[in-house]
């Protein structure tokens, strides 16, 4: 290629990369938040604390209270890993459905995520089992070119025994009341398919097979 | 710039773009695996794997190697794919994907979680299932494929029993043994737990209207 052609190609590519830059930040932040979940699963205290910013504003706001600065955050995770450890510990909080927005200056970002999973917490001689669910609100900061968690707030919505569920037993609707759910506002037309298990219905695929490129079977 | 410098710059920029596209393509591949697995669509699943002889599927029952091994495993589940009472939903969640610097291989870690219904005898066994996927990917003829897939299940449990064995559940005495958490620096000012009615504040405006969504407490009726 001639110098002119190459220069034009470089300019074109630089434009594309410029457009992708914010997406790259978003991808790095999503990676960071998902790593938080994988470490949290086994209460890996050092790995968790190291995801946080060195700033004195670093904050971890969880159910039991608020921890400040890296020292406060370390204190919490080390305490938690001392209380909860061993093969019977599982603190699975899958980091799901993230919406991440980077500030125009590219130095900070915000995120909202679901956390959902199964927890098994050793307690006394036994193990508590709970389904856990909630919302994360997170502020991120770029320090020395690396995205870190600046402030993380975990707002649990429920922690429940799988057999009990998340509605208090005395508030669970009677069977007769559950029946009443079947009266929606008048519909414009009926659906063509029954999708509920065990209908055997397979939702159509909009995409061709990633490897063979074949059209999906219907 | 000289031709050499320009060529180097073109290569660098193209690599950066490719890395981005590769990650997205691999995520698409792994998620497709989940959608096909839901109905045990054997041909579609087999075709996601690499043609390399060291291709591998490492699951609870054992390890299958090469495309033939993988075909043998998924092929054996053909009856499942024809049974409307069968369901094998394993949502592919929270993927972290990293592409090697040469752009030819990649690795991924994912959660799998979902609801399973397995025909057993005259009945159907219902289970929630959760675990971790570790995956190696390879680019063959310009297409990303699964090279080695390891499924490490943590639990599969019936909804009424949960995942901890009945004899390991804590008794009333055990429940009293709770170590207080390390001293917090300050208390929280919100109670988010159901049924508090608390709506976690939104950092983002409505994607279409651009309106703010305020933090609020839904009052009791």
Interface residues (C-beta under 8 A of the other chain):
Chain A: X1 X3 X6 X7 X9 X10 X13 X14 X16 X17 X20 X23 X24 X27 X31 X34 X35 X37 X38 X61 X63 X64 X65 X66 X67 X68 X69 X72 X75 X76 X78 X79 X80 X83 X88 X90 X92 X94 X95 X96 X99 X101 X110 X111 X112 X117 X118 X120 X123 X124 X125 X126 X127 X128 X129 X134 X135 X137 X153 X155 X156 X157 X158 X159 X161 X162 X163 X166 X167 X171 X197 X198 X199 X200 X202 X205 X207 X209 X210 X211 X212 X214 X216 X217
Chain B: X1 X2 X3 X6 X7 X9 X10 X13 X14 X16 X17 X20 X23 X25 X28 X29 X32 X35 X39 X41 X44 X47 X48 X83 X84 X85 X87 X93 X94 X95 X96 X109 X111 X113 X117 X124 X128 X130 X132 X143 X144 X145 X154 X155 X157 X159 X160 X161 X162 X163 X164 X168 X169 X170 X171 X173 X174 X175 X176 X177 X178 X179 X181 X182 X183 X184 X185 X186 X187 X188 X190 X192 X193 X194 X195 X198 X200 X201 X202 X203 X204
